[in-house]
């Protein structure tokens, strides 16, 4: 039976590699190509036998690809690629600039409508699974408050900020949910918490030779926007420790809805993730939604949508009857 | 604007009262009637001005009700009422006999198709939100294992079994997830666990005058099917304590997916509920899905479906654009 869903990847960084790996575990899908802006001849990919093409030839493959998974970044790549590629292919992307979602949705929707394609935007865990859980919480418990915590996770932006401090040779920064804040929220007391009260920041820093540790620490913890408003700890480590202990990309977090029903019944809904690899998990979500995008197009759907518009059952390779029997 | 969704309730027990209360918090819905098999004149309902009718007159109201929420039990009421009423109304129910779901679905689907109605079956938290989370876990992390824990919660069936033991004047039984089992699962080790290894049972018993406590305890902990295979504790309390401390109907539990991506990255997804009132929470889920049932019918859908077939966004009174802006 040659009816596997034909998937291609646009952009081969951590996320693209994660998609490639997730497709290995999807019995109903196959990777038919990788598109890159780099020199295709120099790109070493994990899968054997999968062709690599320059991204600017992607339009030649409109009939050979069922869903194109966009693995570029939200800052520079997707605002341009998203609309362009949604005019040609069914697409799935992980656009995660929350404030620009309405604008991005409109651009992608216009393109997908013009090309009669389905485009699923902002797929992953936040936006993505966390959004779904914020929605379930608010819809089921209208009287209540929603709390989103992030971490423990490596923050690329904050790690970069630490690396720019004079005297720093290398660094990583983890955002960590405050245990006290989580306990308060879980108890149902519904505290009012700013983001900085919900999270602490932990830096692991390698000093340059001769750098002054106290000056570096002071420069970090007082840095406006990034650290000044947070409870920040700075640990000094060796370059060897940085390489050995901080190479993974863990992340995670919680969405908690604390609500009231009836006269006075406390109800708590909580969704949490503990991710060994953030890009691999995001990629796994993208692959499941690529399946949904394919099916929705088969059913006649057209245009942009988000995870909030997609029924859970469309993510599974199983039939609706199997799902009712096995999982309901 | 007189465009509220007109809801009626069939069956006025704990669940029906919970629906009535949840509707108070739904700005876009109104309760237009309660149907009962009891004498309508003798039924005292919470809302003022809402008419109560005998259930056998429900067919007179097909044009006055947008969605009928079925609040009867899965054992005796729904197998009969579900198909009957789905032929006349859009319905939502909490059918929870897992093993009979395919059969029940088929009967309700045939009725809803014949009457051109939408019927959402098995709505609540298990089946319901837990089913959705089992599905997300398995679809996103195909390599892995799913664990469902229930409790801490009052089990009606087990409480009844304890009350039948000679010498028992009153009793409640709580099912409690085993903390050791939860920790094992959260650690990502993926243990193989039977239901009895995942849960412990806690009984609070009021003795009849002159009853032998040791004999009662022995009769409970050795009871086949109900307790013999579990780690069971029996506490003896007074009738006053039973009334004072055990009148609520708490419940909850967890669905945990422990999976692997890439070569060896551990990924954990967890959904949990801590419910002060089980029937009120289930009722709140029913009300959100009643909104979805109404919209689906407006969009032209017909037939039976489950929570797995319904996009999250349909549960919210907000528009898709508002949801993208506020929650995505």
Interface residues (C-beta under 8 A of the other chain):
Chain A: X18 X21 X22 X25 X26 X98 X101 X102 X105 X122 X127 X129 X131 X132 X133 X134 X135 X136 X138 X139 X140 X141 X142 X143 X186 X248 X252 X261 X262 X263 X265 X266 X267 X268 X269 X270 X271 X272 X273 X274 X275 X276 X277 X280 X281 X283 X284 X285 X288 X291 X306 X307 X308 X309 X310 X311 X312 X313 X315 X316 X317 X320 X321 X323 X324 X325 X327 X328
Chain B: X18 X21 X22 X25 X26 X98 X101 X102 X105 X122 X127 X129 X131 X132 X133 X134 X135 X136 X138 X139 X140 X141 X142 X143 X186 X248 X252 X261 X262 X263 X265 X266 X267 X268 X269 X270 X271 X272 X273 X274 X275 X276 X277 X280 X281 X283 X284 X285 X288 X291 X306 X307 X308 X309 X310 X311 X312 X313 X315 X316 X317 X320 X321 X323 X324 X325 X327 X328
